[in-house]
Amino acid sequence: MGTSFVNWKEVAAYFVFADQPAVLVLLAALVAVICIFLILSIKAHEDKAFADYAKKGADKQQAP
């Protein structure tokens, strides 16, 4: 694999927040909130889908 970096001065741009713990904590908290939101929204969707599936199954059993 090739790289476009000629020296380490250009690489420093990728580590801009490394010396600012508050920004790192903020970004980590943001990622955690996004992950928790995704997990909860997926759970809500799955719960609703299962309830709909179970209701359809119950309706089929009652119908002659």
Contacts in CASP RR format, 6 or more apart in sequence:
PFRMAT RR
TARGET T0000
AUTHOR 0000-0000-0000
METHOD contacts of the structure
MODEL  1
MGTSFVNWKEVAAYFVFADQPAVLVLLAALVAVICIFLILSIKAHEDKAF
ADYAKKGADKQQAP
4 10 0 8 1.000
5 11 0 8 1.000
17 23 0 8 1.000
17 24 0 8 1.000
17 27 0 8 1.000
18 24 0 8 1.000
END
